[in-house]
């Protein structure tokens, strides 16, 4: 995850803050004929970083679901 400070009024553009790396995050969908039920992964902590101007911290998790759309 690359983090920038977004500032509309900064004439030099957005400032790079830091890059965070996370371990693989995946889920297995449980589906029937017309939908896939919601599944959520466990929280994942930062596994590495490239320090920029500030140090940040974050966690991620994956949430997925689906449904059949027929043309």
N, C-alpha and C positions, 0 to 999 in steps of 0.2 A: 504494500500500500504506500503510495507516494503522497505526501501531505504538503500542500501549498497554502499560504495565506492568500486568500482571494480579496483583493482590494480594488474596487472600481476607480478609485481616485489616485492610485499610485502611478505616476507617469513611467516608471521603470518596470511595470508589470507585476505579476504575482511572485511572491517571495517563497523560495524553497524552504521547507521546515525540516523534514526528515523522511527517510524511507524505512518502513517497518516490514519485516518478513514474518510469515506465519507458516506453521506446518500444514500439510494437506488437510483439507476439510471436505468431506463428502457425505452423502446420504443415499440410502436405497429406498426408492419409491415403492409403495404398496398400492397396486392398481387393480381395478376391476374393469368391466367393459367400457365404462364411460367417464371414469375419473381416477385420479391418483390422490390418495389421502395425504394430508399435510404431515410432513416429518421435519424435525428440527435436530441439528447436530449438537454435540456438546460444545461448550465454549472453548476456544483456542487462545492461548496466550502468545505474545510476541516471542519468536524464536531467534530473531536477529535484527540488527538495525544498522543503518548508515547514518551517523549523526550529522545533522545540519546545524542550523542556527539555534534550534531549541530541541529539547528532549521531550518526547510525548510518550503516552502509553495507550494501548487499546486492546480490546479483545474482539474476536469475531465468532460468528456461528452462521451456519447455512440453514435456511428455511425454504422448503420447496413443496409444491402441490401442482396439480394440473387437472384439466378436464378436456373431453373430446369436443372438437369443433368440426362439424361436418359442413362441406361446401354446399 
